[in-house]
Amino acid sequence: MKKTFFVIIIATLCISSVDAQRKPRINKPVEPPLKHFLQTQNDSVSYSYGVNLGNELERMLKSFPGMEINKDMMLRGIRQSLENDTVPMTAEFANQYFQQYIMNVQQKEAEQHKAEGRKFLDENKKRPQVQVTPSGLQYEVITQTEGPKPTAADKVKVHYTGRLTNGTVFDSSVERGEPITFPLNGVIKGWTEGLQLMSSGAKYKFYIPYDLAYGERGAGQAVPPFATLIFDVELLEINPEEQAR
């Protein structure tokens, strides 16, 4: 894991360096040759490489899960490993130990997210304006309209804002100023079910349990595993391509 960790950092820095070199310089004077601020070019390159690695490592440590890393011990491990010094852990044991720690943290966070979601939904469904379907989807009618409702085979055009239960917005077509169109059977289960309750022009708020959303894996960095989600959704059109004909 340690070797993989540094391979990722090195690859990132190398790619950034190549990209920077490829960018054209417009209306800039030619820069003078690099000057060595340490005794030799090797010293200067080595030190600057260390600074780059350190900055990238610091960025990664800010989001390290479960604890704040002891930097002194981390640097000790790096130095002893680089110098092939005697270490209290073999590479295999260090990798297993680290992987087990990450798995334990992820399991703990998953249980916490599930518990928070259950508590939120249990309290939310007590409100008289909230309705619950047999699947567990909760919804609230903000604006009701009359007319045809989409089926799972239809395409729909919607505006939406998605939030976590703590209020954090993780996605919003409203903020982007551009609605989206998609086949209704190609999204999360909570949307497929919920939008079939709506007519064009209606606005609903959906409270979606994790098993009707992104499940145990979540979605990227924005939606954690086992997350209960809240969506404000406005159904703009059903099969907008057909209506445009």
C-alpha positions, 0 to 999 in steps of 0.5 A: 500500500505504501508503494502504491501510495507514492506511485500515485503521488509521483504519477500525479506530479509527473502528469501535472508537470507534463501538462504544464509544459504543454500549455502555450505561453502567450505574451510572456518573456523567455524566462532565464535558466533555472538557478540552483538555490542549493549547492548543486543541481541535484540538491535543488531538484531533489529538494524541489521534488520533496516539496512537491511530494510534501504538498501533495501528501499534506493535501491527502492527509487533510481527508485521511479517515478516522484519525489525524496522522502522527506525522513524526511516525509517518516520516520515520516510516518513510525514511526507514523504508527509503533507506532500507533500514530495519523496520518493526513491520514487514511491507506485507504486514504494514499493507495488511494492517493499513488495509484492515484499518481502512476497512474498519473505518469504512464499516463504522462510517457505513453503520453510522450513515445507516443509523442516521438515515433510519432515524431521519426517515422515522422522524420525517414520516411522522409529519402529516404532509409526508406520504410513504409508499410500500417501498419506503420512499417518502414524498411531499407534494409541494405543487400538484398538477393534473394530467398524464403521468410518465411511465418507467419507459418514458423520458422526462425533463426535470429540474432538481436539487439533491441534498444529504440529510445534513443539508449539504447540496451535492448536485443541482440542475437549478444551480447550473441553470440547465434542466436534464432529460433522461429515461426514467428507467435509467436512474436510481429506484427512488426517482423511477418510482417517485416521478411516476407519481407526478404530472408535468409542472408538479413539484415534489420533495423526495426522501429516499432511503439508501436502498432506493438511492446509491446503496452501499457504495454511494456516488463518488466523493459527494454521496457517501455509502448508505446515504439517505437523500433528499431531492426537490424535483420539478417535472417539466416535460414528459417525452420532450422530444415528442412534444417538440415535433 
